[in-house]
Amino acid sequence: MNAPAAERATAEEITALRMRVADLHRQIADAKEWRHALRITAGFKDSEAAGYVDRTGLEA
């Protein structure tokens, strides 16, 4: 009689763990996006500081 309840509990635990894994994958993707954005920003700032960014016509 306990087998169905145990199987149901196991299935619920597996579902919960799959949801957690999906959440962790989303967090990793978000962190990668932030890292990419920060690297672009840093690269732009370095280029601007070196004088490589042409702002002709942008100051208005």
N, CA, C and O atoms as a Tinker XYZ file with bonds, in Angstrom:
   240  protein
     1  N      0.799000   -1.199000    0.000000    73     2
     2  CA     0.000000    0.000000    0.000000    64     1     3
     3  C      0.845000    1.268000    0.000000    63     2     4     5
     4  O      0.399000    2.309000   -0.482000    81     3
     5  N      2.025000    1.191000    0.521000    73     3     6
     6  CA     2.879000    2.368000    0.604000    64     5     7
     7  C      3.560000    2.704000   -0.718000    63     6     8     9
     8  O      4.022000    3.829000   -0.909000    81     7
     9  N      3.622000    1.756000   -1.613000    73     7    10
    10  CA     4.328000    1.981000   -2.871000    64     9    11
    11  C      3.745000    3.154000   -3.662000    63    10    12    13
    12  O      4.521000    3.992000   -4.121000    81    11
    13  N      2.434000    3.265000   -3.848000    73    11    14
    14  CA     1.914000    4.396000   -4.625000    64    13    15
    15  C      2.243000    5.749000   -3.987000    63    14    16    17
    16  O      2.571000    6.704000   -4.691000    81    15
    17  N      2.157000    5.830000   -2.673000    73    15    18
    18  CA     2.469000    7.094000   -1.999000    64    17    19
    19  C      3.956000    7.430000   -2.150000    63    18    20    21
    20  O      4.320000    8.585000   -2.370000    81    19
    21  N      4.799000    6.420000   -2.032000    73    19    22
    22  CA     6.234000    6.632000   -2.180000    64    21    23
    23  C      6.559000    7.042000   -3.611000    63    22    24    25
    24  O      7.383000    7.930000   -3.833000    81    23
    25  N      5.921000    6.406000   -4.572000    73    23    26
    26  CA     6.149000    6.758000   -5.976000    64    25    27
    27  C      5.682000    8.187000   -6.258000    63    26    28    29
    28  O      6.338000    8.930000   -6.989000    81    27
    29  N      4.554000    8.561000   -5.678000    73    27    30
    30  CA     4.032000    9.910000   -5.868000    64    29    31
    31  C      4.984000   10.934000   -5.254000    63    30    32    33
    32  O      5.250000   11.973000   -5.859000    81    31
    33  N      5.493000   10.653000   -4.067000    73    31    34
    34  CA     6.433000   11.558000   -3.409000    64    33    35
    35  C      7.719000   11.677000   -4.221000    63    34    36    37
    36  O      8.283000   12.764000   -4.349000    81    35
    37  N      8.174000   10.562000   -4.763000    73    35    38
    38  CA     9.378000   10.583000   -5.586000    64    37    39
    39  C      9.149000   11.405000   -6.845000    63    38    40    41
    40  O     10.005000   12.198000   -7.237000    81    39
    41  N      7.999000   11.219000   -7.478000    73    39    42
    42  CA     7.677000   11.977000   -8.688000    64    41    43
    43  C      7.593000   13.473000   -8.384000    63    42    44    45
    44  O      8.053000   14.292000   -9.180000    81    43
    45  N      7.015000   13.833000   -7.248000    73    43    46
    46  CA     6.934000   15.239000   -6.861000    64    45    47
    47  C      8.320000   15.813000   -6.606000    63    46    48    49
    48  O      8.600000   16.955000   -6.972000    81    47
    49  N      9.174000   15.037000   -5.987000    73    47    50
    50  CA    10.541000   15.486000   -5.718000    64    49    51
    51  C     11.309000   15.678000   -7.028000    63    50    52    53
    52  O     12.041000   16.655000   -7.187000    81    51
    53  N     11.141000   14.759000   -7.946000    73    51    54
    54  CA    11.799000   14.884000   -9.251000    64    53    55
    55  C     11.308000   16.131000   -9.971000    63    54    56    57
    56  O     12.104000   16.855000  -10.570000    81    55
    57  N     10.016000   16.386000   -9.918000    73    55    58
    58  CA     9.454000   17.590000  -10.546000    64    57    59
    59  C     10.044000   18.844000   -9.913000    63    58    60    61
    60  O     10.415000   19.782000  -10.617000    81    59
    61  N     10.129000   18.861000   -8.600000    73    59    62
    62  CA    10.694000   20.017000   -7.898000    64    61    63
    63  C     12.161000   20.217000   -8.279000    63    62    64    65
    64  O     12.602000   21.348000   -8.484000    81    63
    65  N     12.905000   19.137000   -8.371000    73    63    66
    66  CA    14.313000   19.242000   -8.740000    64    65    67
    67  C     14.482000   19.718000  -10.183000    63    66    68    69
    68  O     15.392000   20.493000  -10.475000    81    67
    69  N     13.622000   19.265000  -11.077000    73    67    70
    70  CA    13.683000   19.725000  -12.466000    64    69    71
    71  C     13.390000   21.218000  -12.552000    63    70    72    73
    72  O     14.021000   21.933000  -13.331000    81    71
    73  N     12.440000   21.687000  -11.758000    73    71    74
    74  CA    12.133000   23.116000  -11.730000    64    73    75
    75  C     13.334000   23.901000  -11.199000    63    74    76    77
    76  O     13.642000   24.980000  -11.704000    81    75
    77  N     14.006000   23.367000  -10.192000    73    75    78
    78  CA    15.187000   24.022000   -9.620000    64    77    79
    79  C     16.308000   24.089000  -10.653000    63    78    80    81
    80  O     16.973000   25.116000  -10.784000    81    79
    81  N     16.516000   23.002000  -11.382000    73    79    82
    82  CA    17.545000   22.974000  -12.422000    64    81    83
    83  C     17.241000   24.015000  -13.490000    63    82    84    85
    84  O     18.142000   24.725000  -13.937000    81    83
    85  N     15.982000   24.112000  -13.903000    73    83    86
    86  CA    15.584000   25.109000  -14.904000    64    85    87
    87  C     15.849000   26.524000  -14.380000    63    86    88    89
    88  O     16.316000   27.385000  -15.126000    81    87
    89  N     15.555000   26.763000  -13.114000    73    87    90
    90  CA    15.801000   28.071000  -12.506000    64    89    91
    91  C     17.302000   28.378000  -12.488000    63    90    92    93
    92  O     17.710000   29.503000  -12.776000    81    91
    93  N     18.106000   27.395000  -12.155000    73    91    94
    94  CA    19.554000   27.601000  -12.137000    64    93    95
    95  C     20.086000   27.891000  -13.538000    63    94    96    97
    96  O     20.985000   28.715000  -13.704000    81    95
    97  N     19.537000   27.223000  -14.537000    73    95    98
    98  CA    19.938000   27.494000  -15.922000    64    97    99
    99  C     19.591000   28.933000  -16.309000    63    98   100   101
   100  O     20.374000   29.597000  -16.989000    81    99
   101  N     18.427000   29.415000  -15.882000    73    99   102
   102  CA    18.053000   30.811000  -16.149000    64   101   103
   103  C     19.012000   31.774000  -15.460000    63   102   104   105
   104  O     19.404000   32.787000  -16.039000    81   103
   105  N     19.385000   31.460000  -14.233000    73   103   106
   106  CA    20.317000   32.324000  -13.503000    64   105   107
   107  C     21.685000   32.375000  -14.193000    63   106   108   109
   108  O     22.313000   33.431000  -14.267000    81   107
   109  N     22.131000   31.235000  -14.688000    73   107   110
   110  CA    23.405000   31.184000  -15.408000    64   109   111
   111  C     23.322000   32.024000  -16.676000    63   110   112   113
   112  O     24.244000   32.779000  -16.981000    81   111
   113  N     22.227000   31.898000  -17.412000    73   111   114
   114  CA    22.049000   32.684000  -18.639000    64   113   115
   115  C     22.039000   34.183000  -18.324000    63   114   116   117
   116  O     22.643000   34.973000  -19.049000    81   115
   117  N     21.362000   34.569000  -17.259000    73   115   118
   118  CA    21.329000   35.985000  -16.859000    64   117   119
   119  C     22.735000   36.484000  -16.501000    63   118   120   121
   120  O     23.121000   37.589000  -16.883000    81   119
   121  N     23.487000   35.673000  -15.774000    73   119   122
   122  CA    24.837000   36.063000  -15.383000    64   121   123
   123  C     25.728000   36.219000  -16.611000    63   122   124   125
   124  O     26.560000   37.125000  -16.666000    81   123
   125  N     25.555000   35.336000  -17.597000    73   123   126
   126  CA    26.344000   35.444000  -18.824000    64   125   127
   127  C     25.990000   36.722000  -19.577000    63   126   128   129
   128  O     26.875000   37.375000  -20.130000    81   127
   129  N     24.715000   37.084000  -19.606000    73   127   130
   130  CA    24.299000   38.326000  -20.265000    64   129   131
   131  C     24.922000   39.540000  -19.575000    63   130   132   133
   132  O     25.426000   40.446000  -20.239000    81   131
   133  N     24.885000   39.555000  -18.241000    73   131   134
   134  CA    25.480000   40.660000  -17.488000    64   133   135
   135  C     26.974000   40.741000  -17.755000    63   134   136   137
   136  O     27.512000   41.828000  -17.968000    81   135
   137  N     27.642000   39.602000  -17.744000    73   135   138
   138  CA    29.088000   39.592000  -17.988000    64   137   139
   139  C     29.383000   40.159000  -19.376000    63   138   140   141
   140  O     30.307000   40.956000  -19.541000    81   139
   141  N     28.605000   39.753000  -20.363000    73   139   142
   142  CA    28.796000   40.251000  -21.719000    64   141   143
   143  C     28.592000   41.767000  -21.774000    63   142   144   145
   144  O     29.397000   42.480000  -22.372000    81   143
   145  N     27.533000   42.253000  -21.161000    73   143   146
   146  CA    27.254000   43.692000  -21.149000    64   145   147
   147  C     28.374000   44.463000  -20.454000    63   146   148   149
   148  O     28.774000   45.530000  -20.920000    81   147
   149  N     28.877000   43.935000  -19.353000    73   147   150
   150  CA    29.954000   44.611000  -18.623000    64   149   151
   151  C     31.248000   44.628000  -19.435000    63   150   152   153
   152  O     31.989000   45.611000  -19.407000    81   151
   153  N     31.518000   43.542000  -20.158000    73   151   154
   154  CA    32.720000   43.505000  -20.980000    64   153   155
   155  C     32.619000   44.504000  -22.132000    63   154   156   157
   156  O     33.603000   45.160000  -22.475000    81   155
   157  N     31.434000   44.621000  -22.730000    73   155   158
   158  CA    31.242000   45.594000  -23.803000    64   157   159
   159  C     31.438000   47.005000  -23.262000    63   158   160   161
   160  O     32.110000   47.830000  -23.882000    81   159
   161  N     30.850000   47.273000  -22.109000    73   159   162
   162  CA    30.971000   48.595000  -21.495000    64   161   163
   163  C     32.428000   48.912000  -21.177000    63   162   164   165
   164  O     32.900000   50.016000  -21.447000    81   163
   165  N     33.130000   47.957000  -20.613000    73   163   166
   166  CA    34.542000   48.176000  -20.279000    64   165   167
   167  C     35.353000   48.411000  -21.546000    63   166   168   169
   168  O     36.223000   49.281000  -21.577000    81   167
   169  N     35.070000   47.639000  -22.589000    73   167   170
   170  CA    35.782000   47.827000  -23.848000    64   169   171
   171  C     35.512000   49.197000  -24.441000    63   170   172   173
   172  O     36.426000   49.837000  -24.962000    81   171
   173  N     34.289000   49.648000  -24.371000    73   171   174
   174  CA    33.944000   50.969000  -24.887000    64   173   175
   175  C     34.657000   52.056000  -24.088000    63   174   176   177
   176  O     35.202000   53.000000  -24.659000    81   175
   177  N     34.647000   51.917000  -22.777000    73   175   178
   178  CA    35.323000   52.922000  -21.942000    64   177   179
   179  C     36.817000   52.958000  -22.238000    63   178   180   181
   180  O     37.409000   54.035000  -22.300000    81   179
   181  N     37.433000   51.794000  -22.422000    73   179   182
   182  CA    38.860000   51.748000  -22.754000    64   181   183
   183  C     39.119000   52.413000  -24.104000    63   182   184   185
   184  O     40.081000   53.166000  -24.257000    81   183
   185  N     38.265000   52.135000  -25.072000    73   183   186
   186  CA    38.419000   52.738000  -26.402000    64   185   187
   187  C     38.230000   54.248000  -26.337000    63   186   188   189
   188  O     38.961000   55.005000  -26.976000    81   187
   189  N     37.237000   54.680000  -25.555000    73   187   190
   190  CA    36.987000   56.110000  -25.412000    64   189   191
   191  C     38.175000   56.797000  -24.740000    63   190   192   193
   192  O     38.599000   57.872000  -25.164000    81   191
   193  N     38.704000   56.173000  -23.695000    73   191   194
   194  CA    39.841000   56.744000  -22.982000    64   193   195
   195  C     41.075000   56.838000  -23.887000    63   194   196   197
   196  O     41.881000   57.758000  -23.744000    81   195
   197  N     41.219000   55.902000  -24.803000    73   195   198
   198  CA    42.356000   55.913000  -25.713000    64   197   199
   199  C     42.139000   56.864000  -26.883000    63   198   200   201
   200  O     43.054000   57.106000  -27.670000    81   199
   201  N     40.929000   57.403000  -26.995000    73   199   202
   202  CA    40.645000   58.350000  -28.054000    64   201   203
   203  C     40.164000   57.720000  -29.348000    63   202   204   205
   204  O     40.155000   58.379000  -30.387000    81   203
   205  N     39.767000   56.465000  -29.306000    73   203   206
   206  CA    39.330000   55.769000  -30.511000    64   205   207
   207  C     37.859000   55.993000  -30.844000    63   206   208   209
   208  O     37.416000   55.655000  -31.942000    81   207
   209  N     37.111000   56.548000  -29.926000    73   207   210
   210  CA    35.682000   56.744000  -30.153000    64   209   211
   211  C     35.479000   58.115000  -30.791000    63   210   212   213
   212  O     35.823000   59.144000  -30.208000    81   211
   213  N     34.923000   58.112000  -31.980000    73   211   214
   214  CA    34.676000   59.357000  -32.710000    64   213   215
   215  C     33.297000   59.877000  -32.324000    63   214   216   217
   216  O     32.280000   59.245000  -32.609000    81   215
   217  N     33.277000   61.034000  -31.675000    73   215   218
   218  CA    32.015000   61.602000  -31.240000    64   217   219
   219  C     31.587000   62.770000  -32.139000    63   218   220   221
   220  O     30.739000   63.574000  -31.753000    81   219
   221  N     32.165000   62.859000  -33.315000    73   219   222
   222  CA    31.840000   63.927000  -34.237000    64   221   223
   223  C     30.346000   63.925000  -34.525000    63   222   224   225
   224  O     29.790000   62.915000  -34.957000    81   223
   225  N     29.713000   65.037000  -34.288000    73   223   226
   226  CA    28.290000   65.172000  -34.574000    64   225   227
   227  C     27.379000   64.625000  -33.487000    63   226   228   229
   228  O     26.159000   64.740000  -33.604000    81   227
   229  N     27.929000   64.038000  -32.442000    73   227   230
   230  CA    27.091000   63.480000  -31.380000    64   229   231
   231  C     26.799000   64.490000  -30.278000    63   230   232   233
   232  O     25.768000   64.397000  -29.611000    81   231
   233  N     27.695000   65.453000  -30.080000    73   231   234
   234  CA    27.457000   66.459000  -29.056000    64   233   235
   235  C     26.543000   67.544000  -29.625000    63   234   236   237
   236  O     26.941000   68.326000  -30.488000    81   235
   237  N     25.357000   67.568000  -29.138000    73   235   238
   238  CA    24.420000   68.588000  -29.633000    64   237   239
   239  C     23.576000   69.101000  -28.477000    63   238   240
   240  O     22.722000   69.966000  -28.673000    81   239
